[in-house]
Amino acid sequence: MTLADRIAEYREAVAEWLRGFYHGLISHPAYEKIEQEAEDQEDAFMLACFPEAFGIPSPVSYYTAELLPYLEDEFEAWERRMWDRGSLLERKGHQYHF
């Protein structure tokens, strides 16, 4: 093995380590936070559209009922997720390690 081969092998190993370091340090946590925020936004939208699912009266339920066929697949998962979640404060506290 020549010196040039060993240098090339070393550079490949360092490049692979740096890719893993970047992914673990910056990329991966950012994706998790973006996914959590998107889920929170979706939950807020669904709660604004269908508050009567949790016993909250809504004067616009007649209009939001028209959205139900379009959101049917997401509605059941959202309702199950909202009932399983302890509270919004619990979720945000977990996000900020409280």
N, C-alpha and C positions, 0 to 999 in steps of 0.2 A: 504494500500500500504506500503510495507516494504521499508526499506532503500536501500536494494539491487535493488529493482525494480525502485526506483526513480533514483538511480545512473545509471542504465542501460538505462533508458529513457533519462536522461541528456546526456549520452555519444552518444546515437543515434542522438539526436538533434544537438550536436556539430559536429559530423561526417558529417551529412547532410549539415550543414552550411559551413563546410570546403570544401566539394565537390563543392558546389555552388560558393564559393569564388575562388577556384582554377580555375574552368571553366570560370568564368567571368574575372579573372585577367590575366590568362596565356593562357589557352586553346583556348578560343573563338577568341581573337584578332590574335592569331597565325594562326588559320584556315583562317581567312579573308585575312591576308597578303599572305599566301601561295596560296589561290585561285586567288588573284589579280595578283600575279607574274606569275602564270601558264597561266592566260588569256593574260597577256602581252607577254609572250613567244610565245603563240599560234598566237597572232596577228602579231608578228614579223616574224614568220615562214610563215604565209599565205601571208604577204606583200612581202616577199622575193620570194615566189613562183608565185604570181599573181599580180605583180605591174601594169600590163596593165589595171587592173580593175579601177585604179585611174589615168590613162593617163601617167604613167611612162614607157618609153620604156625599154624592157628587152631583152638582147641578148639570154637568155636561155628559152624564153617562149615556144619554140618548145618542150623542154624536160619537162618543168613543166606542160604542157598541159596534159601529160600522167597521172599526179596525180589527175586531176580533177574528174574522176569517183570515186576515193577513198575518196575524200574530199568534195563531192557534198553536203552532208547534212550540213557540217560545213561552207561551202562557203557562202551561203546566209545569215546565221546569222552573220558571220564575216563581210561581206560587209555592212550589215545594222548597225552593231555596230560601224564600222569605220566611216560611214557617219554621225551617230548620235553624235559621240564623238566630242567635240569642238576641242581639240588638245591633243597631248600626254603631253604637258606641263601642261594643265589643269588637266589631270588625276593625274599626279605625284604631282602637287601642292596640290590637294585635299588629296592625300595620306599622305602628310607631313604637312597638315593644313596650307597651304599658302593662 
